[in-house]
Amino acid sequence: MSDSDPGVAVVGDTTVDLYPTDDGSIAPGSGFEWHVGGTATNAARWAAALGCEVDLVTNVGSDVLGAAAARHLARGAVDTGRVARVDAPSPLTLYTGGAGEEAWNAWVAGSCYGFTPPEDPAAFVEPYDWILLEGVTLPSAVNRTAVRRLAAAATECGTRVAFDLNGRPNQWSGPDEYRDALREVLPRCELLFAGTDDLAVAGVEPTPAGLLELLPADHSATAFVTDGGEATRALRIDDGAIAERVSVAPPSASVATTAGAGDAFAGAVLAARHGGVSGLRRLATIGNAAGAAAVETVGAFDADTEGINRSF
């Protein structure tokens, strides 16, 4: 990072994602291609692609896949100085869906999944303008305490907090546990990303009203509720009430896989917000464009982001 631009930190997971190359079918002798993925990594790369200086805080494994992932990330635009090599296997995911489907098998237990908490959360967050925290690392078995501490330290230091809910049903015993964990963090956040599927995992309506149920009664934030290819609902929340709301349809896209669309949306909006954009419609349009671009490729997005305005 340069002294003139404090940039952002994206904190969360990195995974090694496998995709079948034989028309999506899996059988003995099937071929696979691999990509470096994970919600935090995807979001960080999108923010960097749109001109934001980004530090990625995540773990990669000590195995050959972790070494390959570390080399791949180091060649990109994201600053990897805070990527930790952990003496554990890399988290591995396998895409098992057809075109446009969201279906995965994951091997995460016993891996390095998540991030290594900084020893001094306040000293870590203080240099940044924004930190983006990823909800997939919120379970207690991953980084719940560290996420909560980073959010609290950022509030005390004046660093703004963005949070992507990323609720996965297999990470929680039920809606109550997930809601309790969210309510430890959401009061610190002024930029929120929630998919309708995330809200369903939390046991609330998959609507802006459902999101409000998770927030303190006097909370203020900018929030986005996304629903795949449906219109994005962008909200300005003041003192617990929706003060402004716009609905923005995403551009048409030829969907190869929906993987990473939400991460692209969050990374692009974060970059725009850091760059000074505050209008709801403009932010939602930027996020939708990134999401549409992401679904048109298998694996990591194409770094050629033409069509997404980098001039904020």
Secondary structure in CASP SS format (residue, H / E / C, confidence):
PFRMAT SS
TARGET T0000
AUTHOR 0000-0000-0000
METHOD secondary structure of the structure
MODEL  1
M C 1.00
S E 1.00
D C 1.00
S C 1.00
D E 1.00
P C 1.00
G C 1.00
V E 1.00
A E 1.00
V E 1.00
V E 1.00
G C 1.00
D C 1.00
T C 1.00
T E 1.00
V E 1.00
D E 1.00
L E 1.00
Y E 1.00
P E 1.00
T C 1.00
D C 1.00
D C 1.00
G C 1.00
S C 1.00
I C 1.00
A C 1.00
P C 1.00
G C 1.00
S C 1.00
G C 1.00
F E 1.00
E E 1.00
W E 1.00
H E 1.00
V E 1.00
G E 1.00
G C 1.00
T H 1.00
A H 1.00
T H 1.00
N H 1.00
A H 1.00
A H 1.00
R H 1.00
W H 1.00
A H 1.00
A H 1.00
A H 1.00
L C 1.00
G C 1.00
C C 1.00
E C 1.00
V E 1.00
D E 1.00
L E 1.00
V E 1.00
T E 1.00
N E 1.00
V E 1.00
G E 1.00
S C 1.00
D C 1.00
V H 1.00
L H 1.00
G H 1.00
A H 1.00
A H 1.00
A H 1.00
A H 1.00
R H 1.00
H H 1.00
L H 1.00
A H 1.00
R C 1.00
G C 1.00
A C 1.00
V C 1.00
D E 1.00
T C 1.00
G C 1.00
R C 1.00
V E 1.00
A E 1.00
R E 1.00
V E 1.00
D C 1.00
A C 1.00
P C 1.00
S C 1.00
P C 1.00
L E 1.00
T E 1.00
L E 1.00
Y E 1.00
T C 1.00
G C 1.00
G C 1.00
A C 1.00
G C 1.00
E C 1.00
E C 1.00
A C 1.00
W E 1.00
N E 1.00
A E 1.00
W E 1.00
V C 1.00
A C 1.00
G C 1.00
S C 1.00
C C 1.00
Y C 1.00
G C 1.00
F C 1.00
T C 1.00
P C 1.00
P C 1.00
E C 1.00
D C 1.00
P H 1.00
A H 1.00
A H 1.00
F H 1.00
V H 1.00
E C 1.00
P C 1.00
Y C 1.00
D C 1.00
W E 1.00
I E 1.00
L E 1.00
L E 1.00
E E 1.00
G H 1.00
V H 1.00
T H 1.00
L C 1.00
P C 1.00
S C 1.00
A C 1.00
V C 1.00
N C 1.00
R H 1.00
T H 1.00
A H 1.00
V H 1.00
R H 1.00
R H 1.00
L H 1.00
A H 1.00
A H 1.00
A H 1.00
A H 1.00
T H 1.00
E H 1.00
C H 1.00
G C 1.00
T C 1.00
R E 1.00
V E 1.00
A E 1.00
F E 1.00
D E 1.00
L C 1.00
N C 1.00
G C 1.00
R C 1.00
P H 1.00
N H 1.00
Q H 1.00
W C 1.00
S C 1.00
G C 1.00
P H 1.00
D H 1.00
E H 1.00
Y H 1.00
R H 1.00
D H 1.00
A H 1.00
L H 1.00
R H 1.00
E H 1.00
V H 1.00
L H 1.00
P H 1.00
R H 1.00
C C 1.00
E C 1.00
L E 1.00
L E 1.00
F E 1.00
A E 1.00
G E 1.00
T H 1.00
D H 1.00
D H 1.00
L H 1.00
A H 1.00
V H 1.00
A C 1.00
G C 1.00
V C 1.00
E C 1.00
P C 1.00
T C 1.00
P H 1.00
A H 1.00
G H 1.00
L H 1.00
L H 1.00
E H 1.00
L C 1.00
L C 1.00
P C 1.00
A C 1.00
D C 1.00
H C 1.00
S C 1.00
A E 1.00
T E 1.00
A E 1.00
F E 1.00
V E 1.00
T E 1.00
D C 1.00
G C 1.00
G C 1.00
E C 1.00
A C 1.00
T E 1.00
R E 1.00
A E 1.00
L E 1.00
R E 1.00
I E 1.00
D E 1.00
D C 1.00
G C 1.00
A E 1.00
I E 1.00
A E 1.00
E E 1.00
R E 1.00
V E 1.00
S E 1.00
V E 1.00
A C 1.00
P C 1.00
P C 1.00
S C 1.00
A C 1.00
S C 1.00
V C 1.00
A C 1.00
T C 1.00
T C 1.00
A C 1.00
G C 1.00
A H 1.00
G H 1.00
D H 1.00
A H 1.00
F H 1.00
A H 1.00
G H 1.00
A H 1.00
V H 1.00
L H 1.00
A H 1.00
A H 1.00
R H 1.00
H H 1.00
G C 1.00
G C 1.00
V C 1.00
S C 1.00
G C 1.00
L H 1.00
R H 1.00
R H 1.00
L H 1.00
A H 1.00
T H 1.00
I H 1.00
G H 1.00
N H 1.00
A H 1.00
A H 1.00
G H 1.00
A H 1.00
A H 1.00
A H 1.00
V H 1.00
E C 1.00
T C 1.00
V C 1.00
G C 1.00
A C 1.00
F C 1.00
D C 1.00
A C 1.00
D C 1.00
T C 1.00
E C 1.00
G C 1.00
I C 1.00
N C 1.00
R C 1.00
S C 1.00
F C 1.00
END
